[in-house]
Amino acid sequence: MRSQRPPNPLGHMLVGGLIAAGIWQLLVPLDSHSDPVAVFALGFLFLAGVLLFGLGILDLLRVLLLWAARRRAETPTGIFGEAAFADLRDCADNGMTDPEGVFLGALDGVPLFFNGKAHLLTVAPARQGKGTSVVIPNLLHYSGSVFVTDPKGELAAITARHRKQTFGHEVIFLNPWKLNGLPCDRYNPLQPLIDMAADPRRHHELGDAARAKAFMLEPEPEGGDKNRFFRDGARNILEAMQLHLATRGRPERCTLPELWRMIKDTNLLGLTLADMAQSDALDGVVAAYGSELLKQFEEGARQFEDFRNGASNALQVFRPGGPLADAVSSTDARFEDLKARPTTVYVMIPAERISDYGMWLALVSRHAINAVTTQRSNQRVLFLLDEFANMGKIAGFAEALTLLPGYGVRVWVIVQDLSHLAQVYGRDTANIILSQSEVKQFFAVQDFDLAQRLSRLLGERSIITRSYNLGQRADDEIGVSASERGVPLMLPPEIMTLPDDRQLLFVKAAPPVLAAKARYWDVAPWRDWADPNPMEGDHPRGGKPVFRLRYSGTRSKS
């Protein structure tokens, strides 16, 4: 097809209008005595001008209709998706500008927060700013009670003074390694059993509590059907011996180091089981345990020896003379205080010891969760669980997550990658943690599978694509067609190459947010409240703050 000259409506209207106007000026002076041929000729030319002007108008209408049709064709209908990042209006509509919440980041220089009741999840690799842009900012900003795991002890060194002096918190340091010269408060994980044994009205709770604690000490690993028989045997010993320690009338010796000593020493174990068989505690429950285990012990069953080894191995980190022995030998502070009054608990451990002693973090965290659910108050509590997957499995954690919001308790899980979380807790439990987290925060994504997952989570947007038909001859008309298709809001490579200061936020009911990270030294007055990092020295103070928060008492205003 030969190319056609496009219509020129304005030209037609201009020429036609000029002709008609000019001829009209000639026709007006004519009268009945004028030459009829001239009149006819001028009338014909006038009509031709009017016709040309009319054709120009028709051409103009045609062009306008074609333009409108093209605009409709080039505007996506959204049939394949309408995914888009949130703007400040979206964030405000979803309560993300309320400074009463925990801090998430910033959008267009405006700080973002979350003040919901549900849990949060942060996923980012090591050394990518989880401490400086997530944990420390919230310890400097959030005035409610906080329980925080603190590898290296940096969090306490930077924020404890502020939380005590500015927010008026009671500050508790569980610091067995005496990191950064900070004190060490002690907590005995068997203290709840001691309390129950001292109150006859609570004796009925002892059996379940001892069993639950046995599972905390020897949690069931993911895919743990293999050797479960031996783990159950070890738990039976742990349960029975805990009941004996709690009820024998010597509460000062009801400790995990003492439990390890009694199980590890074969001779002492035999004597203890004999004493248990004669006990009248708990209406004969302790005696029943003692008699059963004593029989197995005296028969020298190979299985019992395997059970005993499993029980002592579960307690190995609490052995007498070990770094945790004194820290669990008594109780200086109680986790119930988190609900009773503004309190901050730092659970501190050297980073290089997490692999060996992480189960202490898990045990203490589970005890704190149990403690706050027994209290009734309006005091909200935030658990900041850094290095969550590295501390080992917290028994019953998924079940607790579903109940905690009803007690005014939020858990902020912080991990390096989701695959490690699934490896420790199993895919089902990892999915429960994801589903219970109304805020999901990702930055510095380096894993392609995670990037693909996030790309799908972001959704698709509809776009219009053009295709061209050039014809077969040089002067053929070029054909253009438009079609609609869906494309990801962000492709996996785009997610993996986000700038270091950017993050993805998924907040329930809100569009995804491509937000900025904010380091605590970039925000006023946090930069002034923070103490120097004992590992790295004072934080940078150059330049103007990214934004400033105004605080009145213990409340903040942006």
C-alpha positions as CSV (number, residue, x, y, z in Angstrom):
1,M,0.0,0.0,0.0
2,R,1.3,3.4,-1.0
3,S,1.7,5.9,1.8
4,Q,-1.1,8.5,1.9
5,R,-0.7,12.2,2.7
6,P,-2.3,12.8,6.1
7,P,-5.3,15.2,6.2
8,N,-4.6,18.9,6.9
9,P,-7.8,20.2,8.5
10,L,-6.4,23.5,9.6
11,G,-5.1,24.2,6.2
12,H,-8.4,23.3,4.6
13,M,-10.3,25.5,7.1
14,L,-7.8,28.4,6.5
15,V,-8.0,28.3,2.7
16,G,-11.7,27.7,2.6
17,G,-12.4,30.4,5.1
18,L,-10.2,33.0,3.2
19,I,-11.9,32.1,-0.1
20,A,-15.4,32.3,1.3
21,A,-14.6,35.6,3.2
22,G,-12.9,37.2,0.2
23,I,-15.7,36.2,-2.2
24,W,-18.3,37.4,0.3
25,Q,-16.7,40.8,0.2
26,L,-17.2,40.9,-3.6
27,L,-20.8,39.6,-3.5
28,V,-22.1,42.1,-0.9
29,P,-21.9,45.2,-3.2
30,L,-23.7,43.4,-6.1
31,D,-27.3,44.2,-7.0
32,S,-29.9,43.2,-9.5
33,H,-28.1,45.1,-12.3
34,S,-24.9,43.1,-11.9
35,D,-23.7,40.8,-14.5
36,P,-25.4,37.4,-13.9
37,V,-22.4,35.4,-15.1
38,A,-20.1,37.2,-12.6
39,V,-22.7,36.7,-9.9
40,F,-22.9,33.0,-10.7
41,A,-19.1,32.6,-10.8
42,L,-18.6,34.4,-7.5
43,G,-21.4,32.4,-5.9
44,F,-19.8,29.2,-7.1
45,L,-16.4,30.2,-5.7
46,F,-18.1,31.3,-2.4
47,L,-19.8,27.9,-2.1
48,A,-16.5,26.2,-2.9
49,G,-14.8,28.0,0.0
50,V,-17.6,27.2,2.4
51,L,-17.4,23.5,1.3
52,L,-13.6,23.5,1.8
53,F,-14.0,25.1,5.2
54,G,-16.6,22.4,6.1
55,L,-14.3,19.6,4.9
56,G,-11.6,21.1,7.2
57,I,-14.0,20.9,10.1
58,L,-14.9,17.3,9.3
59,D,-11.2,16.5,9.0
60,L,-10.6,18.2,12.3
61,L,-13.3,16.1,14.0
62,R,-11.8,13.0,12.4
63,V,-8.4,13.9,13.7
64,L,-9.8,14.5,17.2
65,L,-11.6,11.2,17.2
66,L,-8.5,9.4,16.0
67,W,-6.5,11.1,18.8
68,A,-9.0,10.1,21.4
69,A,-9.0,6.5,20.1
70,R,-5.2,6.5,20.1
71,R,-5.2,7.8,23.7
72,R,-7.6,5.0,24.7
73,A,-5.5,2.4,23.0
74,E,-2.3,3.7,24.6
75,T,-3.8,3.8,28.1
76,P,-3.6,0.5,30.0
77,T,-6.9,-0.9,31.2
78,G,-5.2,-2.6,34.1
79,I,-6.5,-6.0,33.1
80,F,-3.1,-7.6,33.8
81,G,-2.6,-5.8,37.1
82,E,-2.3,-2.3,38.6
83,A,0.6,-2.8,40.9
84,A,2.3,0.5,42.0
85,F,4.4,1.7,44.9
86,A,2.7,3.6,47.7
87,D,3.0,7.4,47.8
88,L,2.8,9.5,51.0
89,R,-1.0,9.7,50.7
90,D,-1.2,5.9,50.7
91,C,1.1,5.7,53.7
92,A,-0.9,8.3,55.6
93,D,-4.2,6.6,54.8
94,N,-2.7,3.4,56.3
95,G,-1.5,5.0,59.5
96,M,2.2,4.9,58.6
97,T,2.9,8.5,59.5
98,D,1.8,8.0,63.2
99,P,5.0,8.5,65.2
100,E,3.5,6.4,68.1
101,G,4.5,3.3,66.3
102,V,7.8,1.6,65.7
103,F,10.1,3.2,63.1
104,L,10.4,1.6,59.6
105,G,12.2,4.1,57.4
106,A,11.3,7.2,55.3
107,L,9.6,8.2,52.1
108,D,10.4,11.5,50.4
109,G,12.0,12.6,53.7
110,V,9.0,11.8,55.8
111,P,9.5,9.1,58.5
112,L,7.3,6.0,58.4
113,F,6.1,4.0,61.3
114,F,3.9,1.0,62.2
115,N,1.5,1.2,65.1
116,G,-0.4,-2.1,64.6
117,K,-0.7,-4.9,67.1
118,A,0.7,-7.6,64.9
119,H,4.3,-8.8,64.3
120,L,7.1,-7.7,62.1
121,L,9.8,-9.4,60.0
122,T,13.1,-8.0,58.7
123,V,15.2,-10.0,56.2
124,A,18.7,-8.7,55.3
125,P,22.2,-10.2,55.1
126,A,24.9,-9.7,57.7
127,R,26.6,-6.3,57.9
128,Q,23.9,-4.5,55.8
129,G,22.6,-2.1,58.4
130,K,20.0,-4.1,60.4
131,G,21.4,-2.7,63.6
132,T,22.0,0.9,62.5
133,S,18.8,1.4,60.5
134,V,16.3,-1.0,62.3
135,V,17.2,-2.0,65.8
136,I,19.1,1.0,67.2
137,P,16.6,3.5,65.8
138,N,13.8,1.8,67.6
139,L,15.6,1.5,70.8
140,L,16.1,5.2,70.6
141,H,12.6,6.0,69.5
142,Y,10.1,3.4,70.9
143,S,9.2,4.2,74.6
144,G,7.3,1.0,75.4
145,S,8.8,-2.1,77.1
146,V,11.4,-3.9,75.0
147,F,13.1,-7.3,75.2
148,V,16.0,-7.4,72.8
149,T,18.6,-10.0,71.9
150,D,22.0,-8.2,71.6
151,P,24.8,-10.0,69.9
152,K,28.1,-8.3,70.7
153,G,26.4,-6.1,73.3
154,E,26.5,-3.0,71.1
155,L,22.8,-2.3,71.4
156,A,23.0,-1.9,75.1
157,A,26.2,0.2,75.0
158,I,24.6,2.6,72.6
159,T,21.0,2.9,73.9
160,A,20.7,1.7,77.5
161,R,21.6,5.0,79.1
162,H,19.0,6.8,76.9
163,R,16.3,4.3,77.7
164,K,16.9,4.7,81.4
165,Q,17.3,8.4,81.6
166,T,15.0,9.7,78.8
167,F,12.3,7.1,78.9
168,G,12.6,6.2,82.6
169,H,12.9,2.5,82.0
170,E,14.1,-0.1,84.4
171,V,17.1,-1.6,82.5
172,I,18.0,-5.3,82.9
173,F,21.3,-6.7,81.5
174,L,21.5,-10.4,81.0
175,N,25.2,-10.3,80.3
176,P,27.1,-13.5,81.3
177,W,30.2,-12.5,79.4
178,K,30.3,-9.0,81.0
179,L,30.4,-7.4,77.5
180,N,31.5,-3.8,77.3
181,G,31.9,-3.5,81.1
182,L,28.1,-3.6,81.6
183,P,26.7,-5.5,84.6
184,C,25.1,-8.9,84.6
185,D,21.7,-9.5,86.0
186,R,20.9,-13.2,86.6
187,Y,17.9,-15.2,85.6
188,N,17.2,-18.8,86.6
189,P,15.1,-20.5,84.0
190,L,13.8,-22.9,86.7
191,Q,12.4,-19.9,88.7
192,P,8.8,-20.5,87.5
193,L,9.0,-24.0,88.9
194,I,10.3,-22.7,92.2
195,D,7.4,-20.2,92.4
196,M,4.8,-22.9,91.6
197,A,6.3,-25.3,94.2
198,A,6.1,-22.6,96.9
199,D,2.4,-22.0,96.3
200,P,0.2,-25.1,97.0
201,R,-2.5,-23.6,94.8
202,R,-0.2,-23.9,91.8
203,H,1.1,-27.4,92.3
204,H,-1.2,-28.6,89.6
205,E,0.7,-26.5,87.1
206,L,4.1,-28.1,87.8
207,G,3.8,-31.1,85.6
208,D,2.9,-29.2,82.5
209,A,5.5,-26.6,83.2
210,A,8.3,-29.1,83.7
211,R,7.3,-30.9,80.5
212,A,7.2,-27.7,78.5
213,K,10.7,-26.8,79.9
214,A,12.0,-30.2,78.9
215,F,10.9,-29.3,75.3
216,M,12.6,-26.0,75.5
217,L,15.9,-27.7,76.6
218,E,15.5,-30.4,74.0
219,P,13.4,-29.0,71.2
220,E,12.2,-31.2,68.4
221,P,14.3,-30.5,65.3
222,E,12.8,-29.9,61.9
223,G,12.1,-33.3,60.2
224,G,13.0,-34.9,63.6
225,D,11.1,-38.2,63.3
226,K,14.5,-40.0,63.3
227,N,15.7,-40.7,66.9
228,R,12.6,-39.1,68.4
229,F,12.3,-42.1,70.8
230,F,15.6,-41.2,72.4
231,R,14.8,-37.5,72.6
232,D,11.5,-38.4,74.3
233,G,13.5,-40.5,76.8
234,A,15.9,-37.6,77.5
235,R,12.9,-35.3,78.0
236,N,11.4,-37.7,80.5
237,I,14.5,-37.6,82.6
238,L,14.6,-33.8,82.4
239,E,11.0,-33.5,83.4
240,A,11.3,-35.8,86.3
241,M,14.5,-34.3,87.7
242,Q,13.1,-30.8,87.4
243,L,10.0,-31.8,89.5
244,H,12.3,-33.3,92.1
245,L,14.6,-30.2,92.3
246,A,11.5,-27.9,92.6
247,T,9.8,-29.9,95.3
248,R,12.6,-31.2,97.6
249,G,12.7,-28.0,99.7
250,R,16.0,-26.5,98.6
251,P,15.0,-23.8,96.1
252,E,18.5,-22.3,96.0
253,R,19.8,-25.6,94.4
254,C,17.0,-25.7,91.8
255,T,19.1,-24.6,88.9
256,L,20.2,-25.9,85.5
257,P,23.9,-26.4,86.6
258,E,22.6,-28.5,89.5
259,L,20.4,-30.4,87.1
260,W,23.3,-31.1,84.8
261,R,25.4,-32.3,87.7
262,M,22.8,-34.7,89.0
263,I,22.3,-36.3,85.6
264,K,25.9,-36.3,84.5
265,D,27.2,-38.0,87.6
266,T,26.1,-41.6,87.4
267,N,26.5,-42.3,91.1
268,L,24.7,-39.1,92.1
269,L,21.9,-40.0,89.7
270,G,21.3,-43.4,91.3
271,L,21.1,-41.8,94.8
272,T,18.8,-39.1,93.5
273,L,16.4,-41.6,91.8
274,A,16.3,-43.6,95.1
275,D,15.3,-40.4,97.0
276,M,12.7,-39.6,94.4
277,A,11.2,-43.1,94.7
278,Q,10.5,-42.3,98.4
279,S,9.2,-38.8,97.9
280,D,5.6,-37.9,98.7
281,A,5.7,-34.7,96.7
282,L,2.8,-33.9,94.3
283,D,0.7,-36.7,95.7
284,G,3.2,-39.4,94.6
285,V,4.0,-38.1,91.1
286,V,7.7,-37.5,91.9
287,A,7.9,-41.0,93.4
288,A,6.3,-42.6,90.4
289,Y,8.9,-40.9,88.1
290,G,11.7,-42.0,90.5
291,S,10.6,-45.6,90.7
292,E,10.3,-45.9,86.9
293,L,13.6,-44.3,86.2
294,L,15.4,-46.2,89.0
295,K,14.2,-49.5,87.6
296,Q,15.7,-48.6,84.2
297,F,18.9,-47.4,85.9
298,E,19.4,-50.5,88.0
299,E,18.7,-52.8,85.1
300,G,21.5,-51.1,83.3
301,A,19.5,-50.8,80.1
302,R,21.4,-49.5,77.2
303,Q,18.5,-47.3,76.2
304,F,18.5,-45.5,79.6
305,E,22.2,-44.6,79.1
306,D,21.3,-43.1,75.8
307,F,18.5,-41.2,77.4
308,R,20.8,-39.9,80.2
309,N,23.4,-38.8,77.7
310,G,20.8,-36.9,75.7
311,A,19.6,-35.2,78.8
312,S,23.0,-34.2,79.9
313,N,24.0,-33.0,76.4
314,A,20.9,-30.7,76.4
315,L,22.2,-29.1,79.6
316,Q,25.9,-28.9,78.5
317,V,25.9,-25.2,78.0
318,F,24.8,-24.7,81.7
319,R,27.5,-27.0,83.2
320,P,29.0,-25.8,86.5
321,G,32.0,-23.6,85.9
322,G,30.8,-22.7,82.3
323,P,30.2,-19.1,81.2
324,L,26.5,-19.4,81.9
325,A,26.6,-21.2,85.2
326,D,26.5,-18.0,87.4
327,A,24.1,-16.2,85.1
328,V,21.4,-18.9,85.6
329,S,22.1,-19.7,89.3
330,S,19.6,-17.2,90.7
331,T,17.1,-14.6,89.7
332,D,17.7,-10.8,90.1
333,A,15.0,-9.6,87.8
334,R,11.7,-11.0,86.5
335,F,10.4,-10.8,83.0
336,E,6.9,-10.0,84.3
337,D,8.3,-6.5,84.8
338,L,8.0,-5.9,81.1
339,K,4.3,-5.8,81.6
340,A,4.2,-4.2,85.0
341,R,6.3,-1.1,84.2
342,P,8.4,0.4,81.4
343,T,11.3,-2.0,81.2
344,T,14.1,-2.9,78.8
345,V,15.9,-6.2,78.8
346,Y,19.1,-6.7,76.9
347,V,20.1,-10.3,76.4
348,M,23.8,-10.1,75.5
349,I,26.2,-12.6,74.0
350,P,29.4,-12.5,72.0
351,A,28.7,-12.9,68.3
352,E,31.2,-15.8,68.0
353,R,29.4,-17.7,70.8
354,I,26.0,-17.7,69.3
355,S,26.5,-21.0,67.5
356,D,27.5,-22.7,70.8
357,Y,25.3,-20.9,73.3
358,G,22.4,-19.6,71.1
359,M,20.0,-22.0,72.8
360,W,20.4,-19.9,76.0
361,L,19.0,-16.9,73.9
362,A,16.1,-19.1,72.7
363,L,15.4,-20.4,76.3
364,V,15.5,-16.9,77.8
365,S,13.3,-15.5,75.0
366,R,10.7,-18.2,75.4
367,H,10.6,-17.6,79.2
368,A,10.1,-13.9,78.6
369,I,7.3,-14.6,76.2
370,N,5.6,-16.9,78.7
371,A,6.0,-14.4,81.5
372,V,4.4,-11.4,79.7
373,T,1.4,-13.5,78.8
374,T,0.6,-14.2,82.4
375,Q,0.2,-10.5,83.2
376,R,-2.8,-8.2,82.5
377,S,-1.9,-4.6,81.9
378,N,-2.0,-2.0,79.1
379,Q,1.8,-1.9,78.9
380,R,2.8,-2.9,75.4
381,V,5.8,-5.0,74.9
382,L,8.1,-5.4,71.8
383,F,10.4,-8.3,71.4
384,L,13.3,-7.5,69.1
385,L,14.8,-10.8,68.2
386,D,18.0,-10.2,66.3
387,E,19.9,-13.2,64.9
388,F,16.6,-15.1,65.4
389,A,17.4,-18.2,63.3
390,N,21.0,-18.4,64.7
391,M,19.8,-18.8,68.3
392,G,18.2,-22.2,67.6
393,K,14.6,-23.3,67.7
394,I,12.3,-21.7,70.3
395,A,9.8,-24.4,71.2
396,G,6.2,-23.5,70.6
397,F,7.1,-20.2,69.0
398,A,4.7,-20.4,66.1
399,E,1.8,-21.2,68.4
400,A,2.7,-18.3,70.6
401,L,2.8,-15.8,67.7
402,T,-0.9,-16.3,67.0
403,L,-1.8,-15.4,70.6
404,L,0.6,-12.6,71.6
405,P,-1.2,-9.7,69.9
406,G,-4.1,-10.3,72.2
407,Y,-1.7,-9.6,75.2
408,G,-0.4,-6.4,73.7
409,V,2.9,-8.1,72.7
410,R,4.6,-7.7,69.3
411,V,7.5,-9.8,68.0
412,W,10.0,-8.4,65.5
413,V,11.9,-11.3,64.0
414,I,15.2,-10.3,62.3
415,V,16.9,-12.9,60.1
416,Q,19.6,-13.0,57.5
417,D,17.7,-15.1,55.0
418,L,14.4,-17.0,54.8
419,S,16.0,-20.2,53.8
420,H,17.8,-20.4,57.1
421,L,14.6,-19.7,58.9
422,A,12.9,-22.6,57.1
423,Q,15.9,-24.8,57.8
424,V,15.6,-24.3,61.6
425,Y,11.8,-24.1,62.0
426,G,10.6,-26.0,59.0
427,R,8.7,-24.6,56.0
428,D,5.3,-24.7,57.7
429,T,6.4,-22.8,60.7
430,A,8.4,-20.3,58.6
431,N,5.2,-19.7,56.6
432,I,3.3,-19.1,59.8
433,I,5.9,-16.5,60.9
434,L,5.5,-14.8,57.5
435,S,1.7,-14.9,57.6
436,Q,1.6,-13.5,61.2
437,S,3.9,-10.6,60.3
438,E,1.9,-7.6,59.1
439,V,5.1,-5.8,58.3
440,K,7.8,-7.4,56.1
441,Q,11.0,-5.5,55.5
442,F,13.6,-6.5,53.0
443,F,16.9,-4.8,51.9
444,A,20.2,-5.7,50.4
445,V,18.6,-8.8,48.8
446,Q,21.4,-11.1,47.4
447,D,19.5,-14.3,46.9
448,F,17.9,-14.7,43.5
449,D,15.1,-17.0,44.8
450,L,14.1,-14.4,47.4
451,A,14.3,-11.7,44.7
452,Q,11.9,-13.8,42.5
453,R,9.6,-14.2,45.5
454,L,9.5,-10.5,46.2
455,S,9.0,-9.8,42.5
456,R,5.9,-11.9,42.6
457,L,4.7,-10.4,45.8
458,L,5.0,-6.9,44.4
459,G,2.6,-7.9,41.6
460,E,2.3,-6.8,38.0
461,R,1.3,-3.6,36.2
462,S,-0.3,-3.4,32.8
463,I,1.6,-1.6,30.0
464,I,1.0,-0.9,26.3
465,T,3.4,-2.2,23.7
466,R,3.6,-1.1,20.1
467,S,4.4,-3.2,17.0
468,Y,5.2,-1.9,13.6
469,N,4.4,-3.2,10.1
470,L,6.8,-1.6,7.6
471,G,5.2,-3.1,4.5
472,Q,7.1,-4.4,1.5
473,R,7.8,-1.2,-0.4
474,A,9.8,1.8,0.7
475,D,6.8,4.1,0.3
476,D,4.3,1.7,1.9
477,E,2.4,3.1,4.8
478,I,3.9,2.1,8.2
479,G,1.3,0.2,10.2
480,V,1.2,0.6,14.0
481,S,-0.7,-1.7,16.4
482,A,-0.9,-1.6,20.2
483,S,-1.4,-4.5,22.7
484,E,-1.6,-4.7,26.4
485,R,0.4,-7.0,28.6
486,G,1.5,-7.4,32.2
487,V,5.0,-6.9,33.5
488,P,6.4,-7.2,37.1
489,L,6.5,-4.0,39.1
490,M,10.2,-4.9,39.7
491,L,12.2,-7.6,38.1
492,P,14.4,-9.8,40.3
493,P,17.6,-8.2,39.0
494,E,16.2,-4.7,39.8
495,I,15.5,-5.8,43.4
496,M,19.0,-7.2,43.8
497,T,20.5,-4.0,42.5
498,L,18.6,-1.6,44.7
499,P,20.8,1.2,46.1
500,D,22.2,0.5,49.6
501,D,19.9,3.1,51.2
502,R,16.7,1.6,49.7
503,Q,14.4,-1.0,51.1
504,L,11.1,-2.7,50.3
505,L,8.3,-2.6,52.9
506,F,5.2,-4.7,52.7
507,V,2.6,-3.5,55.2
508,K,-0.8,-5.1,55.5
509,A,-3.5,-3.4,53.5
510,A,-1.1,-0.9,52.0
511,P,0.6,-0.9,48.6
512,P,4.2,-1.9,48.8
513,V,6.6,0.9,49.7
514,L,10.0,1.6,48.1
515,A,11.3,3.4,51.1
516,A,14.6,4.9,52.3
517,K,16.6,3.4,55.2
518,A,17.5,5.9,57.9
519,R,20.6,5.3,60.0
520,Y,20.2,6.5,63.6
521,W,23.0,9.1,63.2
522,D,21.1,10.8,60.4
523,V,18.0,11.5,62.5
524,A,17.7,14.2,65.2
525,P,17.6,13.8,68.2
526,W,18.7,10.2,67.9
527,R,22.1,11.2,66.9
528,D,22.5,13.1,70.1
529,W,20.9,10.4,72.3
530,A,23.1,7.6,71.2
531,D,26.3,6.7,73.0
532,P,29.4,5.8,71.1
533,N,29.7,2.3,69.7
534,P,32.3,0.5,71.8
535,M,33.5,-1.5,68.8
536,E,33.6,1.3,66.2
537,G,33.7,4.6,68.2
538,D,31.4,7.5,67.9
539,H,28.9,7.6,65.0
540,P,29.3,10.1,62.1
541,R,27.7,13.5,62.8
542,G,28.5,15.3,59.5
543,G,25.7,17.0,57.5
544,K,22.2,18.0,58.3
545,P,19.8,15.3,59.7
546,V,17.6,13.6,57.2
547,F,14.6,14.6,59.3
548,R,13.9,15.6,62.9
549,L,11.5,14.1,65.4
550,R,10.0,16.1,68.2
551,Y,9.4,14.3,71.5
552,S,7.2,15.4,74.4
553,G,7.8,13.4,77.5
554,T,8.0,9.8,76.1
555,R,5.8,10.6,73.1
556,S,7.2,11.5,69.7
557,K,5.9,13.8,67.0
558,S,7.2,14.0,63.5
